[in-house]
Amino acid sequence: MRSETIALYYIHDPMCSWCWAFRPVWRVLEQQLSTSIDVKYLLGGLAPDSATAMPASMQQEIQKHWRVIQRRVPGTMFNFEFWTQCQPRRSTYPACRAVIAARQQGPQYEDAMILAIQNAYYLEARNPSDDETLIELATQLNLDVDQFSITLNDATTQGQLLQNIRESQQIGAYGFPSLVLQKEGMNKAITVDYNDAGNMLKNIKGLC
C-alpha cells in the first residue's frame, strides 16, 4: 500500500521583510518536520518588474515597517543605509527569477540564493532589484554566471515565476510568508509564528 503524500508549501518572496524575519524559525521548523512531509517552496512575487524609482512616501513606509518587525521579532537585523546608498524600486520579480535561475543549476542553490539575496538587501545595503547585484551574488555562489545571466530574464524563467504565483493563489496563499499543508487534496493554512516553531509543529502534526 502506497503511503499518503503530505506536502507543506512555504510561500515566500526573497525581498519580503517578514520572510527575512521568519527565516531563523522557519529553518528550525523545517529540520523538525517528519520526513514523510514533502516541503515545497513557492515564490509569491510581491512586486512586478519596474524601472520606476520608489516614491519617497513608500520608502518611509517600508522603513517604518522594518522597525515594527524589529520590535515584534527581536534579533531581526536591517541595514537602513540601503535607503540612502541605493535607488529603491518596488520590484521583486528579478530576485524571484534569480532563485529559479539558481535552482536550475542544482537544488542546493535555491536556498543559497534566497539567503544571498536577503543578506545583500537587509544587511549589506545592496539592491536585489538590479540584475547587476543578482549576477554578483551568482558569482559569490560559484554558479555558472554566463548561464545564470541568460536564464535570469529568460521567458521560460518568467513563466515559471508566474506559475508559482498562480499555484500559491490556488492554494489560498496571498500573504508572505505563508504555510499551507496539503493532505488528501485539501489545503490547510498553518498560522505563522515568527518567534517559536513549536506551535506550528504541533499544528502540523495534528493535521497529519
ChimeraX attribute file (.defattr): number of C-alpha atoms within 10 A of each C-alpha:
attribute: neighborCount
match mode: 1-to-1
recipient: residues
	/A:1	3
	/A:2	4
	/A:3	6
	/A:4	10
	/A:5	12
	/A:6	17
	/A:7	17
	/A:8	22
	/A:9	23
	/A:10	21
	/A:11	25
	/A:12	27
	/A:13	26
	/A:14	30
	/A:15	25
	/A:16	19
	/A:17	21
	/A:18	20
	/A:19	19
	/A:20	24
	/A:21	23
	/A:22	21
	/A:23	17
	/A:24	16
	/A:25	17
	/A:26	23
	/A:27	11
	/A:28	14
	/A:29	16
	/A:30	15
	/A:31	9
	/A:32	12
	/A:33	15
	/A:34	12
	/A:35	9
	/A:36	12
	/A:37	19
	/A:38	14
	/A:39	14
	/A:40	12
	/A:41	15
	/A:42	20
	/A:43	27
	/A:44	30
	/A:45	26
	/A:46	19
	/A:47	16
	/A:48	11
	/A:49	13
	/A:50	14
	/A:51	11
	/A:52	11
	/A:53	12
	/A:54	14
	/A:55	11
	/A:56	11
	/A:57	8
	/A:58	13
	/A:59	16
	/A:60	12
	/A:61	10
	/A:62	14
	/A:63	15
	/A:64	12
	/A:65	13
	/A:66	21
	/A:67	15
	/A:68	11
	/A:69	20
	/A:70	15
	/A:71	10
	/A:72	13
	/A:73	16
	/A:74	11
	/A:75	11
	/A:76	19
	/A:77	16
	/A:78	21
	/A:79	15
	/A:80	16
	/A:81	13
	/A:82	19
	/A:83	17
	/A:84	9
	/A:85	11
	/A:86	11
	/A:87	14
	/A:88	22
	/A:89	20
	/A:90	18
	/A:91	22
	/A:92	22
	/A:93	26
	/A:94	24
	/A:95	28
	/A:96	30
	/A:97	25
	/A:98	28
	/A:99	28
	/A:100	24
	/A:101	26
	/A:102	26
	/A:103	17
	/A:104	16
	/A:105	14
	/A:106	10
	/A:107	11
	/A:108	11
	/A:109	20
	/A:110	18
	/A:111	15
	/A:112	17
	/A:113	25
	/A:114	22
	/A:115	16
	/A:116	18
	/A:117	27
	/A:118	24
	/A:119	19
	/A:120	19
	/A:121	23
	/A:122	21
	/A:123	15
	/A:124	15
	/A:125	18
	/A:126	23
	/A:127	24
	/A:128	29
	/A:129	24
	/A:130	17
	/A:131	16
	/A:132	12
	/A:133	17
	/A:134	26
	/A:135	19
	/A:136	13
	/A:137	20
	/A:138	25
	/A:139	14
	/A:140	12
	/A:141	15
	/A:142	10
	/A:143	17
	/A:144	12
	/A:145	17
	/A:146	11
	/A:147	13
	/A:148	22
	/A:149	17
	/A:150	11
	/A:151	19
	/A:152	23
	/A:153	16
	/A:154	13
	/A:155	10
	/A:156	12
	/A:157	20
	/A:158	19
	/A:159	12
	/A:160	14
	/A:161	22
	/A:162	17
	/A:163	15
	/A:164	18
	/A:165	20
	/A:166	16
	/A:167	16
	/A:168	24
	/A:169	14
	/A:170	11
	/A:171	16
	/A:172	15
	/A:173	22
	/A:174	16
	/A:175	16
	/A:176	21
	/A:177	25
	/A:178	20
	/A:179	24
	/A:180	23
	/A:181	23
	/A:182	20
	/A:183	16
	/A:184	9
	/A:185	8
	/A:186	9
	/A:187	17
	/A:188	15
	/A:189	17
	/A:190	18
	/A:191	14
	/A:192	18
	/A:193	14
	/A:194	20
	/A:195	15
	/A:196	15
	/A:197	19
	/A:198	14
	/A:199	15
	/A:200	19
	/A:201	17
	/A:202	10
	/A:203	14
	/A:204	20
	/A:205	11
	/A:206	8
	/A:207	12
	/A:208	12
